[in-house]
C-alpha cells in the first residue's frame, strides 16, 4: 500500500509539472496562442536501485499518463534512461501519431533496471536532446527523476564523480542558455537522494525540486506544486475503496467555459470499467497499468455521474483537472508612471480567439491581485483589484520611486492565471516653488508661524523637509523651521529676503527666495486713516459736483427812480423762475423787457440762485449797490432774501433803479413767458 500511495503522489507531482509548462503565464497584452504546445524531455534513473525504489514502475507510468493527459497535436515527448551509462534514448517525438505514442510507451515499459548511477551523464544527454529541438514554437522543459546521487561502484570505466559533476554544470549552463527549466523529483525511499544537488539544479534553471519519501508529506508537496507551478488546480473529488461492484461518484463541472475536463482515476490496479454519464459529445477513455483517464472535451456546465468497477480492496482516488484556453490581457504600464500619483490598472481575460472573455460563472469566482516588488527593498505588495463588468480595475499609487517588477494574478477554485513579470520604473518629480513669494508679518504679533506648504508643492504628494539657506539681517531676532512651519520673531520693521530649500525623500530640491515684509500695526492704522481721509475728500468733491443745484425763484420788481435820458420807464416785473439758467445778468433782465437805456455796466451785475429761495448778487462793475441801508462790496456775493430792496446807482451817476425781491405766492399766476411792460 505504501508503494501505491507513493505512486499516486508522484503521478500528481508529474501532472503538476507538466501542466505548469503547458499553461505558462502569458505576456501582458500578448494574445492567447492555442497552437503553442510543449516539448517534454524525461530523464529517468534506470539503475539497479530503482527496482526497490520504484517496484511498481511509477516512473514509466507517469510519463505515459503525461502523454495521455496532453494535447497530442501540440506535444512532443522524448526520454533518456540512464544508469552508469546511457541505457536508452528517444529524441523529441510527436505523440499525435498513435503508433509513435505506442512505441514510446512500450519502450518505457521495457526499460531494464541495472547497474549504477551517473546522474551527470543522464542529465547532460537529456539537455543535449532538448537543446537540439527544431520546433521553436513549443515550450520546452526537462524533468529529472532519480533515487540517489552519482555512484559508479566498480563500473566507472574512466569516469569519476568529478566528471559527472562537470556534466551537471554543463547541463545547467545549456538549459539557462536555451531558456528551459529543469524540474527534479527525488525518490528518497532509502534516504540516499542528494536533495541539495537536485534543488540546486532546479533553482538555477527556473524549475522546482520535489522530494517524496512518505505519504504523509504528499499534501504539502501537492500545495507547492499546484500553487506555484501550474495554472490549473487539481481538484480531489473522492477517494473510494473499491468493492468489485459498480460504484457511483458525482462530479460537478462548475461552468461551461472549460476547454477539457480530465477525470483521473488512480489506483494500484487499473479500474475494470468506467462510465461517464454526461451530455458532452466527445469523451475519450484511456487506461494503463496504474491509472484510468476520462478526457471530456468542452464539457457543459452541471453535474455528471461517474460509474466505475475497481479491484476489490484498491483505494481509487478520483481527481478532476480542468483546462482553460484563457489568458490575461493587461496594458503595459508606462515608464512615465510617477510616485504618489494614481495609476490606472485594467485587466481582463481573453479566449483562444483573443476576444474578451465574458462568462460571469468564471469571472465571479476569480480574485485578481496587482503584485509589485520594489527591487531596491525587495518589498512585495499585493493589492486586490475590483471586478467591474468583465474587467478588473484598480487605481494604484506607488509610494516609492525606483525600479519595480509587476504582474497580475487571477485565481479561482479550479485554475489561475498570471501575466509574465514585467519591469517598471516609477519616477519622482522634484518639488516646485509656488508663485507665492511674499511673507508679511506684524512686529507687534511676536513669533509668527508660516505654513511653508503655501510656498512649495510636490506632485508626488511627498512630505517635504525644509532648510534655511540664507537668513535675513538683523530685522529678526529668531528664525527656525519645525516640520512644515517656519517660525519668525521680528525685531524691526522693513523688507528683507530669506532663501529656503524644500527637499523630498528622494533628495530632489526646489529653492525659493522669499520677500519678508515686517510691518507695525501703527503703520496699518496710518494707512487706514489716510485711506479714510482720502475717501472722505473724494466723496465731498463728488458731492459738490453731482449735488442738486438750486434754480432761480421768486420775482424782481424794478422801479426806475431816475434816468439819464429823461425817459419815464414804468414798473417792470421779472418772474425769475421763468429763466432756465441758474444765473442771469441785469443786462439780460433789461433786454428781456426791452429796457433800452444805455447801461453797459449792467452786464457786470450778476444774479445767481441761492439756497432756500435766496438770491445772490455780485457787483463786478463801478456801480453802487445798497441793500436796504447796507452798501454792498464789489466782487463779493451778497444775499438777498424775500422783501429785500436793492438800490443801484449806475456809473453815469444819474440813472438809479430800485429792485424789490419778492416771493411768488402759490395762488399767483406763473408765467411761462417773459412778462411784458405794463
ChimeraX attribute file (.defattr): number of C-alpha atoms within 10 A of each C-alpha:
attribute: neighborCount
match mode: 1-to-1
recipient: residues
	/A:1	9
	/A:2	10
	/A:3	18
	/A:4	19
	/A:5	18
	/A:6	23
	/A:7	25
	/A:8	23
	/A:9	23
	/A:10	24
	/A:11	21
	/A:12	21
	/A:13	22
	/A:14	22
	/A:15	22
	/A:16	26
	/A:17	23
	/A:18	25
	/A:19	22
	/A:20	19
	/A:21	23
	/A:22	25
	/A:23	24
	/A:24	17
	/A:25	21
	/A:26	19
	/A:27	19
	/A:28	21
	/A:29	16
	/A:30	16
	/A:31	18
	/A:32	21
	/A:33	16
	/A:34	13
	/A:35	11
	/A:36	15
	/A:37	22
	/A:38	25
	/A:39	26
	/A:40	26
	/A:41	26
	/A:42	26
	/A:43	26
	/A:44	28
	/A:45	29
	/A:46	30
	/A:47	24
	/A:48	15
	/A:49	19
	/A:50	22
	/A:51	14
	/A:52	12
	/A:53	19
	/A:54	18
	/A:55	13
	/A:56	18
	/A:57	17
	/A:58	21
	/A:59	25
	/A:60	20
	/A:61	21
	/A:62	21
	/A:63	25
	/A:64	21
	/A:65	22
	/A:66	19
	/A:67	21
	/A:68	21
	/A:69	21
	/A:70	20
	/A:71	16
	/A:72	18
	/A:73	14
	/A:74	18
	/A:75	22
	/A:76	25
	/A:77	23
	/A:78	22
	/A:79	28
	/A:80	25
	/A:81	25
	/A:82	31
	/A:83	27
	/A:84	26
	/A:85	20
	/A:86	16
	/A:87	19
	/A:88	16
	/A:89	18
	/A:90	17
	/A:91	17
	/A:92	20
	/A:93	18
	/A:94	17
	/A:95	23
	/A:96	16
	/A:97	11
	/A:98	10
	/A:99	10
	/A:100	13
	/A:101	19
	/A:102	13
	/A:103	11
	/A:104	20
	/A:105	17
	/A:106	13
	/A:107	14
	/A:108	22
	/A:109	13
	/A:110	9
	/A:111	16
	/A:112	17
	/A:113	17
	/A:114	17
	/A:115	20
	/A:116	24
	/A:117	29
	/A:118	28
	/A:119	28
	/A:120	24
	/A:121	23
	/A:122	29
	/A:123	29
	/A:124	23
	/A:125	20
	/A:126	27
	/A:127	26
	/A:128	15
	/A:129	17
	/A:130	26
	/A:131	16
	/A:132	11
	/A:133	14
	/A:134	9
	/A:135	13
	/A:136	9
	/A:137	13
	/A:138	19
	/A:139	19
	/A:140	26
	/A:141	24
	/A:142	27
	/A:143	25
	/A:144	24
	/A:145	23
	/A:146	27
	/A:147	27
	/A:148	26
	/A:149	19
	/A:150	22
	/A:151	19
	/A:152	20
	/A:153	10
	/A:154	8
	/A:155	13
	/A:156	15
	/A:157	9
	/A:158	6
	/A:159	13
	/A:160	14
	/A:161	16
	/A:162	11
	/A:163	13
	/A:164	23
	/A:165	17
	/A:166	15
	/A:167	20
	/A:168	21
	/A:169	15
	/A:170	17
	/A:171	24
	/A:172	23
	/A:173	15
	/A:174	18
	/A:175	25
	/A:176	15
	/A:177	11
	/A:178	13
	/A:179	15
	/A:180	22
	/A:181	23
	/A:182	28
	/A:183	25
	/A:184	27
	/A:185	23
	/A:186	24
	/A:187	25
	/A:188	18
	/A:189	18
	/A:190	12
	/A:191	12
	/A:192	12
	/A:193	20
	/A:194	16
	/A:195	20
	/A:196	9
	/A:197	15
	/A:198	24
	/A:199	19
	/A:200	15
	/A:201	23
	/A:202	22
	/A:203	17
	/A:204	15
	/A:205	20
	/A:206	14
	/A:207	20
	/A:208	23
	/A:209	22
	/A:210	20
	/A:211	23
	/A:212	18
	/A:213	18
	/A:214	15
	/A:215	15
	/A:216	11
	/A:217	13
	/A:218	20
	/A:219	10
	/A:220	9
	/A:221	18
	/A:222	18
	/A:223	13
	/A:224	17
	/A:225	21
	/A:226	21
	/A:227	17
	/A:228	13
	/A:229	20
	/A:230	24
	/A:231	27
	/A:232	23
	/A:233	22
	/A:234	24
	/A:235	15
	/A:236	12
	/A:237	16
	/A:238	15
	/A:239	15
	/A:240	17
	/A:241	16
	/A:242	19
	/A:243	14
	/A:244	15
	/A:245	13
	/A:246	14
	/A:247	15
	/A:248	14
	/A:249	15
	/A:250	13
	/A:251	17
	/A:252	12
	/A:253	16
	/A:254	17
	/A:255	14
	/A:256	14
	/A:257	22
	/A:258	20
	/A:259	15
	/A:260	19
	/A:261	20
	/A:262	21
	/A:263	24
	/A:264	24
	/A:265	25
	/A:266	28
	/A:267	26
	/A:268	21
	/A:269	18
	/A:270	20
	/A:271	24
	/A:272	13
	/A:273	13
	/A:274	20
	/A:275	15
	/A:276	20
	/A:277	11
	/A:278	17
	/A:279	13
	/A:280	14
	/A:281	11
	/A:282	12
	/A:283	18
	/A:284	11
	/A:285	14
	/A:286	14
	/A:287	19
	/A:288	15
	/A:289	15
	/A:290	22
	/A:291	23
	/A:292	23
	/A:293	22
	/A:294	22
	/A:295	20
	/A:296	22
	/A:297	18
	/A:298	19
	/A:299	24
	/A:300	19
	/A:301	17
	/A:302	13
	/A:303	14
	/A:304	17
	/A:305	13
	/A:306	18
	/A:307	15
	/A:308	19
	/A:309	19
	/A:310	25
	/A:311	18
	/A:312	13
	/A:313	12
	/A:314	20
	/A:315	21
	/A:316	25
	/A:317	17
	/A:318	21
	/A:319	20
	/A:320	21
	/A:321	21
	/A:322	26
	/A:323	22
	/A:324	20
	/A:325	17
	/A:326	27
	/A:327	30
	/A:328	27
	/A:329	24
	/A:330	20
	/A:331	13
	/A:332	14
	/A:333	17
	/A:334	11
	/A:335	12
	/A:336	11
	/A:337	18
	/A:338	22
	/A:339	22
	/A:340	21
	/A:341	16
	/A:342	14
	/A:343	16
	/A:344	12
	/A:345	17
	/A:346	20
	/A:347	23
	/A:348	23
	/A:349	23
	/A:350	20
	/A:351	19
	/A:352	16
	/A:353	13
	/A:354	16
	/A:355	13
	/A:356	17
	/A:357	20
	/A:358	16
	/A:359	13
	/A:360	12
	/A:361	13
	/A:362	18
	/A:363	21
	/A:364	12
	/A:365	13
	/A:366	20
	/A:367	17
	/A:368	25
	/A:369	21
	/A:370	21
	/A:371	16
	/A:372	22
	/A:373	18
	/A:374	20
	/A:375	13
	/A:376	10
	/A:377	9
	/A:378	11
	/A:379	10
	/A:380	14
	/A:381	13
	/A:382	15
	/A:383	15
	/A:384	17
	/A:385	22
	/A:386	15
	/A:387	18
	/A:388	9
	/A:389	12
	/A:390	16
	/A:391	18
	/A:392	23
	/A:393	20
	/A:394	18
	/A:395	13
	/A:396	16
	/A:397	15
	/A:398	20
	/A:399	14
	/A:400	18
	/A:401	20
	/A:402	18
	/A:403	15
	/A:404	22
	/A:405	17
	/A:406	20
	/A:407	20
	/A:408	26
	/A:409	22
	/A:410	25
	/A:411	19
	/A:412	17
	/A:413	14
	/A:414	19
	/A:415	21
	/A:416	23
	/A:417	24
	/A:418	22
	/A:419	21
	/A:420	19
	/A:421	17
	/A:422	15
	/A:423	17
	/A:424	20
	/A:425	18
	/A:426	21
	/A:427	18
	/A:428	24
	/A:429	18
	/A:430	20
	/A:431	23
	/A:432	19
	/A:433	21
	/A:434	13
	/A:435	10
	/A:436	12
	/A:437	15
	/A:438	13
	/A:439	16
	/A:440	13
	/A:441	22
	/A:442	20
	/A:443	21
	/A:444	16
	/A:445	12
	/A:446	12
	/A:447	18
	/A:448	17
	/A:449	16
	/A:450	17
	/A:451	14
	/A:452	18
	/A:453	15
	/A:454	13
	/A:455	19
	/A:456	23
	/A:457	19
	/A:458	21
	/A:459	14
	/A:460	22
	/A:461	14
	/A:462	20
	/A:463	14
	/A:464	21
	/A:465	17
	/A:466	21
	/A:467	14
	/A:468	15
	/A:469	12
	/A:470	12
	/A:471	15
	/A:472	16
	/A:473	10
	/A:474	11
	/A:475	18
	/A:476	18
	/A:477	13
	/A:478	14
	/A:479	15
	/A:480	13
	/A:481	17
	/A:482	10
	/A:483	11
	/A:484	17
	/A:485	15
	/A:486	18
	/A:487	16
	/A:488	19
	/A:489	20
	/A:490	25
	/A:491	17
	/A:492	16
	/A:493	18
	/A:494	13
	/A:495	14
	/A:496	17
	/A:497	16
	/A:498	16
	/A:499	15
	/A:500	21
	/A:501	20
	/A:502	27
	/A:503	22
	/A:504	20
	/A:505	14
	/A:506	13
	/A:507	12
	/A:508	14
	/A:509	18
	/A:510	17
	/A:511	18
	/A:512	19
	/A:513	15
	/A:514	16
	/A:515	17
	/A:516	21
	/A:517	18
	/A:518	20
	/A:519	19
	/A:520	15
	/A:521	13
	/A:522	10
	/A:523	12
	/A:524	12
	/A:525	11
	/A:526	11
	/A:527	12
	/A:528	12
	/A:529	12
	/A:530	12
	/A:531	12
	/A:532	12
	/A:533	12
	/A:534	12
	/A:535	12
	/A:536	12
	/A:537	12
	/A:538	12
	/A:539	12
	/A:540	13
	/A:541	12
	/A:542	11
	/A:543	11
	/A:544	11
	/A:545	10
	/A:546	9
	/A:547	10
	/A:548	8
	/A:549	12
	/A:550	14
	/A:551	18
	/A:552	25
	/A:553	23
	/A:554	20
	/A:555	20
	/A:556	22
	/A:557	15
	/A:558	21
	/A:559	17
	/A:560	18
	/A:561	17
	/A:562	16
	/A:563	18
	/A:564	14
	/A:565	10
	/A:566	9
	/A:567	10
	/A:568	10
	/A:569	16
	/A:570	12
	/A:571	14
	/A:572	19
	/A:573	20
	/A:574	21
	/A:575	21
	/A:576	26
	/A:577	19
	/A:578	17
	/A:579	17
	/A:580	10
	/A:581	12
	/A:582	16
	/A:583	17
	/A:584	19
	/A:585	16
	/A:586	18
	/A:587	19
	/A:588	14
	/A:589	21
	/A:590	18
	/A:591	11
	/A:592	13
	/A:593	15
	/A:594	11
	/A:595	15
	/A:596	9
	/A:597	15
	/A:598	12
	/A:599	16
	/A:600	12
	/A:601	17
	/A:602	21
	/A:603	17
	/A:604	17
	/A:605	21
	/A:606	19
	/A:607	23
	/A:608	21
	/A:609	23
	/A:610	20
	/A:611	12
	/A:612	9
	/A:613	17
	/A:614	20
	/A:615	24
	/A:616	19
	/A:617	25
	/A:618	20
	/A:619	22
	/A:620	17
	/A:621	18
	/A:622	14
	/A:623	19
	/A:624	17
	/A:625	24
	/A:626	16
	/A:627	18
	/A:628	11
	/A:629	10
	/A:630	10
	/A:631	12
	/A:632	19
	/A:633	14
	/A:634	16
	/A:635	13
	/A:636	12
	/A:637	17
	/A:638	16
	/A:639	18
	/A:640	20
	/A:641	17
	/A:642	16
	/A:643	12
	/A:644	13
	/A:645	20
	/A:646	21
	/A:647	22
	/A:648	20
	/A:649	18
	/A:650	21
	/A:651	16
	/A:652	14
	/A:653	11
	/A:654	13
	/A:655	19
	/A:656	19
	/A:657	17
	/A:658	20
	/A:659	21
	/A:660	20
	/A:661	22
	/A:662	20
	/A:663	17
	/A:664	17
	/A:665	9
	/A:666	7
	/A:667	6
	/A:668	8
	/A:669	8
	/A:670	12
	/A:671	12
	/A:672	10
	/A:673	9
	/A:674	16
	/A:675	14
	/A:676	11
	/A:677	12
	/A:678	8
